[in-house]
């Protein structure tokens, strides 16, 4: 049987509204108990968007998974004829499990199950979190009032006043693809989200 130590991300259930408190309490406990080598990161996944309110830009934070906190822990990867299993340090499990506001790990019974890597990457992409430098990247998303299929007018230079139908919205790059009738055929035009206005 092969056993390897790996850093994996896990989800823990918390009482809704306790996510930030759980993160702070856990960070303090881990620090005090010297478990930083075992529980390496704790994260409350949040999405940030910029909304215009009364003409002023306001950054709105929204929890991606209310009632959940992500944490990265060192787990033992065990490979045998039945497949791959992960087990976590029992002391760390006990500390996390007995933190105020935590109701348990996401898993089967009392066994925590690590998240899939692509699942973690997708969440990080949405919240603009980079594992490499563990810093929040500037991933402010712009709130848009149109959706795919809506008719819009482009107000950017070169295409000012062109009408078209929204085919694609890319919030990450702040771009929108609009199908515009040019010379009798539909042509996709990429514009900045801020250069597109929904038609009333």
GROMACS elastic network, one bead per residue, 0.5 to 0.9 nm:
[ bonds ]
;  ai    aj funct       b0    kb
    1    78     6  0.68799   500
    1    79     6  0.57891   500
    1    80     6  0.52529   500
    1    81     6  0.83314   500
    2    77     6  0.77631   500
    2    78     6  0.56811   500
    2    79     6  0.51708   500
    2    80     6  0.69822   500
    3    76     6  0.64023   500
    3    77     6  0.53528   500
    3    79     6  0.65440   500
    4    75     6  0.82894   500
    4    76     6  0.56551   500
    4    77     6  0.50132   500
    4    78     6  0.67361   500
    4    79     6  0.87306   500
    5    74     6  0.64427   500
    5    75     6  0.56600   500
    5    77     6  0.59563   500
    5    78     6  0.89095   500
    6    73     6  0.81906   500
    6    74     6  0.54542   500
    6    75     6  0.53673   500
    6    76     6  0.63096   500
    6    77     6  0.66681   500
    6    86     6  0.89654   500
    7    38     6  0.85540   500
    7    39     6  0.89216   500
    7    40     6  0.82839   500
    7    72     6  0.64050   500
    7    73     6  0.54763   500
    7    75     6  0.60402   500
    7    76     6  0.87245   500
    8    71     6  0.82734   500
    8    72     6  0.54438   500
    8    73     6  0.55803   500
    8    74     6  0.62458   500
    8    75     6  0.64967   500
    8   114     6  0.59862   500
    8   115     6  0.72498   500
    8   116     6  0.87068   500
    8   117     6  0.83108   500
    9    41     6  0.87389   500
    9    70     6  0.66286   500
    9    71     6  0.55091   500
    9    73     6  0.63336   500
    9    74     6  0.87444   500
    9   114     6  0.56520   500
    9   115     6  0.56690   500
    9   116     6  0.81761   500
    9   117     6  0.81977   500
    9   120     6  0.74113   500
   10    69     6  0.84249   500
   10    70     6  0.56963   500
   10    71     6  0.53459   500
   10    72     6  0.61760   500
   10    73     6  0.73566   500
   10   105     6  0.74935   500
   10   106     6  0.73088   500
   10   107     6  0.89557   500
   10   112     6  0.71630   500
   10   113     6  0.67586   500
   10   115     6  0.56377   500
   11    68     6  0.64479   500
   11    69     6  0.57855   500
   11    71     6  0.64013   500
   11    72     6  0.88586   500
   11   104     6  0.89084   500
   11   105     6  0.61066   500
   11   106     6  0.55341   500
   11   107     6  0.85706   500
   11   112     6  0.82386   500
   11   113     6  0.83254   500
   11   114     6  0.75940   500
   11   115     6  0.73247   500
   12    67     6  0.83688   500
   12    68     6  0.55898   500
   12    69     6  0.53795   500
   12    70     6  0.63610   500
   12    71     6  0.76533   500
   12    96     6  0.86093   500
   12    97     6  0.86212   500
   12   102     6  0.70593   500
   12   103     6  0.75347   500
   12   104     6  0.57207   500
   12   106     6  0.56012   500
   12   112     6  0.86336   500
   13    16     6  0.87358   500
   13    19     6  0.88941   500
   13    67     6  0.57997   500
   13    69     6  0.67448   500
   13   101     6  0.85644   500
   13   102     6  0.59212   500
   13   103     6  0.53640   500
   13   104     6  0.53206   500
   13   105     6  0.59644   500
   13   106     6  0.66796   500
   14    17     6  0.82069   500
   14    18     6  0.64181   500
   14    19     6  0.63178   500
   14    22     6  0.75578   500
   14    66     6  0.85252   500
   14    68     6  0.55754   500
   14    69     6  0.71361   500
   14   100     6  0.87551   500
   14   101     6  0.53738   500
   14   103     6  0.53443   500
   14   104     6  0.73121   500
   15    18     6  0.54732   500
   15    19     6  0.72788   500
   15    66     6  0.86493   500
   15    67     6  0.54715   500
   15    68     6  0.81329   500
   15   101     6  0.54604   500
   15   102     6  0.66214   500
   15   103     6  0.70242   500
   16    19     6  0.67778   500
   16    66     6  0.58757   500
   16    68     6  0.78295   500
   16   101     6  0.86454   500
   17    20     6  0.76651   500
   17    21     6  0.83814   500
   17    66     6  0.73008   500
   17    67     6  0.68316   500
   18    21     6  0.52384   500
   18    22     6  0.59572   500
   18    23     6  0.85872   500
   18    67     6  0.73209   500
   18   100     6  0.88150   500
   18   101     6  0.60926   500
   18   102     6  0.84122   500
   19    22     6  0.52263   500
   19    23     6  0.62932   500
   19    24     6  0.88374   500
   19    44     6  0.65327   500
   19    66     6  0.75885   500
   19    67     6  0.63153   500
   19    68     6  0.65407   500
   19    69     6  0.61306   500
   19   101     6  0.79763   500
   19   102     6  0.87468   500
   20    23     6  0.50240   500
   20    24     6  0.62401   500
   20    25     6  0.85772   500
   20    43     6  0.87763   500
   20    44     6  0.67616   500
   20    69     6  0.83907   500
   21    24     6  0.51540   500
   21    25     6  0.60136   500
   21    26     6  0.83661   500
   21   100     6  0.85751   500
   21   101     6  0.80050   500
   22    25     6  0.51455   500
   22    26     6  0.58603   500
   22    27     6  0.83963   500
   22    69     6  0.79698   500
   22    99     6  0.70361   500
   22   100     6  0.67649   500
   22   101     6  0.62303   500
   22   102     6  0.70021   500
   23    26     6  0.52349   500
   23    27     6  0.60768   500
   23    28     6  0.86864   500
   23    42     6  0.62449   500
   23    43     6  0.69642   500
   23    44     6  0.72557   500
   23    69     6  0.73341   500
   24    27     6  0.51852   500
   24    28     6  0.63199   500
   24    29     6  0.87247   500
   24    42     6  0.88758   500
   25    28     6  0.52380   500
   25    29     6  0.62110   500
   25    30     6  0.86382   500
   25    99     6  0.72567   500
   25   100     6  0.78722   500
   26    29     6  0.50372   500
   26    30     6  0.59918   500
   26    31     6  0.84112   500
   26    42     6  0.80387   500
   26    95     6  0.81177   500
   26    96     6  0.68729   500
   26    99     6  0.67679   500
   26   100     6  0.89505   500
   27    30     6  0.52474   500
   27    31     6  0.61083   500
   27    32     6  0.86126   500
   27    36     6  0.87262   500
   27    39     6  0.89206   500
   27    41     6  0.85275   500
   27    42     6  0.73240   500
   28    31     6  0.51195   500
   28    32     6  0.60803   500
   28    33     6  0.85501   500
   29    32     6  0.51104   500
   29    33     6  0.60090   500
   29    34     6  0.83435   500
   29    35     6  0.83401   500
   29    95     6  0.77294   500
   29    96     6  0.88737   500
   29    99     6  0.86355   500
   30    33     6  0.52506   500
   30    34     6  0.59041   500
   30    36     6  0.59202   500
   30    38     6  0.87219   500
   30    39     6  0.71009   500
   30    40     6  0.89825   500
   30    92     6  0.83379   500
   30    95     6  0.81086   500
   30    96     6  0.89125   500
   31    34     6  0.51550   500
   31    35     6  0.63590   500
   31    36     6  0.62191   500
   32    35     6  0.78519   500
   33    36     6  0.83098   500
   34    37     6  0.76687   500
   34    38     6  0.88818   500
   35    38     6  0.53171   500
   35    39     6  0.61431   500
   35    40     6  0.81642   500
   35    92     6  0.73646   500
   36    39     6  0.53061   500
   36    40     6  0.53905   500
   36    41     6  0.83309   500
   37    40     6  0.59455   500
   37    73     6  0.83743   500
   37    74     6  0.77088   500
   38    72     6  0.83657   500
   38    73     6  0.54675   500
   38    74     6  0.51132   500
   38    75     6  0.82125   500
   38    88     6  0.89088   500
   38    89     6  0.75810   500
   38    92     6  0.71865   500
   39    42     6  0.77747   500
   39    71     6  0.71288   500
   39    72     6  0.58877   500
   39    74     6  0.65894   500
   39    92     6  0.72534   500
   40    71     6  0.75644   500
   40    72     6  0.55351   500
   40    73     6  0.58383   500
   40    74     6  0.76685   500
   41    70     6  0.82130   500
   41    71     6  0.55223   500
   41    73     6  0.73892   500
   41   134     6  0.89135   500
   42    69     6  0.72808   500
   42    70     6  0.58458   500
   42    72     6  0.64284   500
   43    46     6  0.89152   500
   43    69     6  0.59863   500
   43    70     6  0.50331   500
   43    71     6  0.60509   500
   43    72     6  0.85099   500
   44    63     6  0.74252   500
   44    64     6  0.83241   500
   44    65     6  0.82801   500
   44    66     6  0.89866   500
   44    68     6  0.73041   500
   44    69     6  0.50197   500
   44    70     6  0.62062   500
   44    71     6  0.87228   500
   45    62     6  0.86881   500
   45    63     6  0.61217   500
   45    64     6  0.56473   500
   45    65     6  0.69120   500
   45    66     6  0.89581   500
   45    68     6  0.83842   500
   45    69     6  0.71883   500
   45    70     6  0.73330   500
   45   123     6  0.75686   500
   45   124     6  0.80506   500
   45   126     6  0.89796   500
   45   127     6  0.65218   500
   45   129     6  0.88662   500
   46    61     6  0.62269   500
   46    62     6  0.54199   500
   46    64     6  0.51936   500
   46    65     6  0.79571   500
   46   126     6  0.85587   500
   46   127     6  0.58196   500
   47    60     6  0.81709   500
   47    61     6  0.57211   500
   47    62     6  0.52570   500
   47    63     6  0.63056   500
   47    64     6  0.61667   500
   47   126     6  0.67344   500
   47   128     6  0.79776   500
   47   139     6  0.86637   500
   47   140     6  0.81322   500
   47   141     6  0.81106   500
   48    59     6  0.64676   500
   48    60     6  0.55717   500
   48    62     6  0.64068   500
   48    63     6  0.88700   500
   48   127     6  0.71423   500
   48   128     6  0.87935   500
   48   139     6  0.73321   500
   48   140     6  0.54312   500
   48   141     6  0.61872   500
   48   142     6  0.87032   500
   49    58     6  0.82599   500
   49    59     6  0.56651   500
   49    60     6  0.52740   500
   49    61     6  0.66281   500
   49    62     6  0.82057   500
   49   139     6  0.84118   500
   49   140     6  0.52365   500
   49   142     6  0.53951   500
   49   143     6  0.60845   500
   50    57     6  0.62792   500
   50    58     6  0.55557   500
   50    60     6  0.60851   500
   50    61     6  0.89062   500
   50   140     6  0.63434   500
   50   141     6  0.59875   500
   50   143     6  0.60222   500
   51    56     6  0.80921   500
   51    57     6  0.57068   500
   51    58     6  0.53347   500
   51    59     6  0.63784   500
   51    60     6  0.69852   500
   51   141     6  0.89033   500
   51   142     6  0.66618   500
   51   143     6  0.56373   500
   51   144     6  0.85735   500
   52    55     6  0.56559   500
   52    56     6  0.53672   500
   52    58     6  0.61732   500
   52    59     6  0.88369   500
   52   143     6  0.82861   500
   53    56     6  0.52229   500
   53    57     6  0.63470   500
   53    58     6  0.67314   500
   54    57     6  0.84381   500
   59   140     6  0.78628   500
   62    65     6  0.88844   500
   62    66     6  0.88469   500
   63    66     6  0.56155   500
   63    67     6  0.88542   500
   64    68     6  0.87878   500
   64   123     6  0.85424   500
   64   126     6  0.89073   500
   64   127     6  0.82580   500
   65    68     6  0.55975   500
   65    69     6  0.79213   500
   66    69     6  0.84467   500
   73    88     6  0.74392   500
   73    89     6  0.85799   500
   73    92     6  0.86213   500
   74    87     6  0.89983   500
   74    88     6  0.67799   500
   74    89     6  0.76275   500
   75    86     6  0.59912   500
   75    87     6  0.55052   500
   75    89     6  0.68754   500
   75   114     6  0.87418   500
   76    85     6  0.80655   500
   76    86     6  0.54031   500
   76    87     6  0.51866   500
   76    88     6  0.62578   500
   76    89     6  0.80887   500
   77    84     6  0.68470   500
   77    85     6  0.58247   500
   77    87     6  0.67812   500
   78    83     6  0.82806   500
   78    84     6  0.56618   500
   78    85     6  0.51196   500
   78    86     6  0.61096   500
   78    87     6  0.78954   500
   79    82     6  0.77617   500
   79    83     6  0.57857   500
   79    85     6  0.64280   500
   79    86     6  0.88003   500
   80    83     6  0.54482   500
   80    84     6  0.65103   500
   80    85     6  0.83533   500
   81    84     6  0.84331   500
   82    85     6  0.87904   500
   85   113     6  0.86031   500
   86   111     6  0.88950   500
   86   112     6  0.81986   500
   86   113     6  0.71307   500
   86   114     6  0.73783   500
   87    90     6  0.85201   500
   87   111     6  0.75584   500
   87   112     6  0.75417   500
   87   113     6  0.83037   500
   88    91     6  0.87246   500
   88    92     6  0.75037   500
   88    93     6  0.66959   500
   88   111     6  0.85368   500
   88   112     6  0.76393   500
   89    92     6  0.53534   500
   89    93     6  0.60958   500
   89    94     6  0.86613   500
   90    94     6  0.61054   500
   90    95     6  0.86664   500
   91    94     6  0.50851   500
   91    95     6  0.62713   500
   91    96     6  0.87269   500
   92    95     6  0.50661   500
   92    96     6  0.61728   500
   92    97     6  0.84056   500
   93    96     6  0.52922   500
   93    97     6  0.59102   500
   93    98     6  0.84687   500
   93   105     6  0.88095   500
   93   112     6  0.87199   500
   94    97     6  0.50890   500
   94    98     6  0.60086   500
   94    99     6  0.86389   500
   95    98     6  0.53273   500
   95    99     6  0.63485   500
   96    99     6  0.54049   500
   96   100     6  0.89539   500
   96   102     6  0.74146   500
   96   104     6  0.82558   500
   96   105     6  0.86646   500
   97   100     6  0.85036   500
   97   102     6  0.61851   500
   97   103     6  0.70348   500
   97   104     6  0.57484   500
   97   105     6  0.74011   500
   98   101     6  0.85127   500
   98   102     6  0.69308   500
   98   103     6  0.84337   500
   98   104     6  0.86889   500
   99   102     6  0.56790   500
   99   103     6  0.86840   500
  100   103     6  0.85043   500
  102   105     6  0.83213   500
  104   107     6  0.87607   500
  104   110     6  0.78018   500
  104   112     6  0.86424   500
  105   108     6  0.87380   500
  105   109     6  0.89198   500
  105   110     6  0.72247   500
  105   111     6  0.75340   500
  105   112     6  0.53704   500
  105   113     6  0.79083   500
  106   109     6  0.87387   500
  106   110     6  0.85547   500
  106   111     6  0.81434   500
  106   112     6  0.57528   500
  106   113     6  0.64201   500
  106   114     6  0.83424   500
  107   110     6  0.68634   500
  107   111     6  0.55962   500
  107   114     6  0.79224   500
  108   111     6  0.54035   500
  108   112     6  0.66825   500
  108   113     6  0.70739   500
  109   112     6  0.80088   500
  114   117     6  0.88381   500
  115   118     6  0.84936   500
  115   119     6  0.66120   500
  115   120     6  0.66592   500
  116   119     6  0.51572   500
  116   120     6  0.64189   500
  116   121     6  0.88032   500
  117   120     6  0.51238   500
  117   121     6  0.62179   500
  117   122     6  0.86882   500
  118   122     6  0.61048   500
  118   123     6  0.86395   500
  119   122     6  0.52385   500
  119   123     6  0.64428   500
  119   124     6  0.87729   500
  120   123     6  0.52126   500
  120   124     6  0.62086   500
  120   125     6  0.86219   500
  121   124     6  0.50275   500
  121   125     6  0.60654   500
  121   126     6  0.86658   500
  122   125     6  0.50730   500
  122   126     6  0.63561   500
  122   127     6  0.88013   500
  123   126     6  0.51789   500
  123   127     6  0.62819   500
  123   128     6  0.83801   500
  123   129     6  0.83488   500
  124   127     6  0.51812   500
  124   128     6  0.56131   500
  124   130     6  0.67510   500
  124   131     6  0.80961   500
  125   128     6  0.51528   500
  125   129     6  0.65612   500
  125   130     6  0.80975   500
  125   139     6  0.89191   500
  125   172     6  0.84976   500
  126   129     6  0.79450   500
  126   139     6  0.83467   500
  126   172     6  0.79809   500
  127   136     6  0.82071   500
  127   137     6  0.86032   500
  127   139     6  0.70689   500
  127   140     6  0.87507   500
  128   135     6  0.89500   500
  128   136     6  0.61861   500
  128   137     6  0.53333   500
  128   138     6  0.68710   500
  128   140     6  0.80892   500
  128   172     6  0.88750   500
  129   133     6  0.88474   500
  129   134     6  0.68037   500
  129   135     6  0.64557   500
  129   137     6  0.58737   500
  129   138     6  0.88744   500
  129   139     6  0.83010   500
  130   133     6  0.59848   500
  130   134     6  0.53277   500
  130   135     6  0.60788   500
  130   136     6  0.66185   500
  130   137     6  0.67346   500
  131   135     6  0.76245   500
  132   135     6  0.81238   500
  133   136     6  0.85483   500
  134   137     6  0.88319   500
  136   139     6  0.78582   500
  137   140     6  0.86504   500
  139   172     6  0.71997   500
  140   172     6  0.82742   500
  141   171     6  0.59957   500
  141   172     6  0.66274   500
  141   173     6  0.87753   500
  141   174     6  0.74194   500
  142   171     6  0.68090   500
  142   172     6  0.88427   500
  142   174     6  0.71450   500
  142   193     6  0.79173   500
  142   194     6  0.85562   500
  143   171     6  0.84935   500
  144   147     6  0.77809   500
  144   171     6  0.87698   500
  144   193     6  0.75861   500
  144   194     6  0.86393   500
  145   197     6  0.85808   500
  145   198     6  0.71478   500
  146   149     6  0.85612   500
  146   150     6  0.62319   500
  146   151     6  0.83781   500
  146   152     6  0.80386   500
  146   166     6  0.82032   500
  146   197     6  0.81409   500
  146   198     6  0.59803   500
  147   150     6  0.57091   500
  147   151     6  0.89586   500
  147   166     6  0.68896   500
  147   167     6  0.86861   500
  147   168     6  0.84133   500
  147   169     6  0.75563   500
  148   151     6  0.87270   500
  148   165     6  0.76199   500
  148   167     6  0.54456   500
  148   168     6  0.60788   500
  148   169     6  0.70461   500
  149   165     6  0.57543   500
  149   166     6  0.52001   500
  149   167     6  0.63797   500
  149   168     6  0.87478   500
  150   164     6  0.83820   500
  150   165     6  0.56195   500
  150   166     6  0.55963   500
  150   167     6  0.85597   500
  150   198     6  0.72699   500
  150   199     6  0.80654   500
  151   163     6  0.70150   500
  151   164     6  0.55735   500
  151   166     6  0.63694   500
  151   178     6  0.87439   500
  151   197     6  0.88253   500
  151   198     6  0.63719   500
  151   199     6  0.60109   500
  151   200     6  0.89271   500
  152   162     6  0.83771   500
  152   163     6  0.57541   500
  152   164     6  0.55849   500
  152   165     6  0.61545   500
  152   166     6  0.69647   500
  152   178     6  0.80005   500
  152   196     6  0.63634   500
  152   197     6  0.54221   500
  152   199     6  0.51622   500
  152   200     6  0.88704   500
  153   160     6  0.77984   500
  153   161     6  0.57678   500
  153   162     6  0.55607   500
  153   164     6  0.64462   500
  153   165     6  0.87243   500
  153   195     6  0.84737   500
  153   196     6  0.57709   500
  153   197     6  0.52534   500
  153   198     6  0.64135   500
  153   199     6  0.66160   500
  154   157     6  0.87350   500
  154   159     6  0.61872   500
  154   160     6  0.55395   500
  154   161     6  0.56048   500
  154   162     6  0.53554   500
  154   163     6  0.64217   500
  154   164     6  0.78556   500
  154   178     6  0.84826   500
  154   191     6  0.75852   500
  154   195     6  0.58604   500
  154   197     6  0.64188   500
  154   198     6  0.89399   500
  155   158     6  0.86093   500
  155   159     6  0.66301   500
  155   161     6  0.57894   500
  155   162     6  0.75634   500
  155   194     6  0.87044   500
  155   195     6  0.51472   500
  155   196     6  0.59750   500
  155   197     6  0.72797   500
  156   159     6  0.57560   500
  156   160     6  0.52222   500
  156   161     6  0.82933   500
  156   191     6  0.74260   500
  156   192     6  0.81271   500
  156   194     6  0.88137   500
  156   195     6  0.52563   500
  156   196     6  0.76686   500
  157   160     6  0.55361   500
  157   195     6  0.89870   500
  159   162     6  0.55360   500
  159   163     6  0.89955   500
  159   189     6  0.89692   500
  160   163     6  0.89242   500
  162   180     6  0.71188   500
  162   181     6  0.85832   500
  163   178     6  0.84909   500
  163   179     6  0.84881   500
  163   180     6  0.63244   500
  163   181     6  0.79700   500
  163   199     6  0.88684   500
  164   178     6  0.56421   500
  164   179     6  0.52128   500
  164   181     6  0.71014   500
  164   186     6  0.89098   500
  165   177     6  0.85230   500
  165   178     6  0.53772   500
  165   179     6  0.52023   500
  165   180     6  0.68704   500
  166   169     6  0.75137   500
  166   176     6  0.71603   500
  166   177     6  0.60443   500
  166   179     6  0.63762   500
  167   176     6  0.76905   500
  167   177     6  0.54864   500
  167   178     6  0.55092   500
  167   179     6  0.63625   500
  167   188     6  0.80528   500
  168   175     6  0.84465   500
  168   176     6  0.57047   500
  168   178     6  0.71449   500
  169   174     6  0.78241   500
  169   175     6  0.62570   500
  169   177     6  0.63908   500
  169   178     6  0.89603   500
  169   193     6  0.80993   500
  170   173     6  0.56889   500
  170   174     6  0.56865   500
  170   175     6  0.51663   500
  170   176     6  0.59530   500
  170   177     6  0.82983   500
  170   193     6  0.84973   500
  171   175     6  0.65186   500
  171   176     6  0.80963   500
  171   193     6  0.80302   500
  172   175     6  0.78671   500
  173   176     6  0.88290   500
  173   192     6  0.85835   500
  174   191     6  0.86657   500
  174   192     6  0.59466   500
  174   193     6  0.53884   500
  174   194     6  0.80561   500
  175   190     6  0.65692   500
  175   191     6  0.56609   500
  175   193     6  0.51073   500
  175   194     6  0.85173   500
  176   189     6  0.81834   500
  176   190     6  0.56718   500
  176   191     6  0.54316   500
  176   192     6  0.61223   500
  176   193     6  0.56060   500
  176   196     6  0.80216   500
  177   188     6  0.61360   500
  177   189     6  0.55124   500
  177   191     6  0.64150   500
  177   192     6  0.88096   500
  178   187     6  0.80221   500
  178   188     6  0.54634   500
  178   189     6  0.51925   500
  178   190     6  0.63675   500
  178   191     6  0.75907   500
  179   186     6  0.57397   500
  179   187     6  0.53344   500
  179   189     6  0.62691   500
  179   190     6  0.89209   500
  180   185     6  0.79754   500
  180   186     6  0.53143   500
  180   187     6  0.52261   500
  180   188     6  0.61956   500
  180   189     6  0.68661   500
  181   184     6  0.59443   500
  181   185     6  0.53230   500
  181   187     6  0.61696   500
  181   188     6  0.88281   500
  182   185     6  0.54036   500
  182   186     6  0.61405   500
  182   187     6  0.63054   500
  183   186     6  0.83121   500
  191   194     6  0.81895   500
  191   195     6  0.63419   500
  191   196     6  0.71803   500
  192   195     6  0.52025   500
  192   196     6  0.70378   500
  193   196     6  0.56958   500
  193   197     6  0.85655   500
  194   197     6  0.77061   500
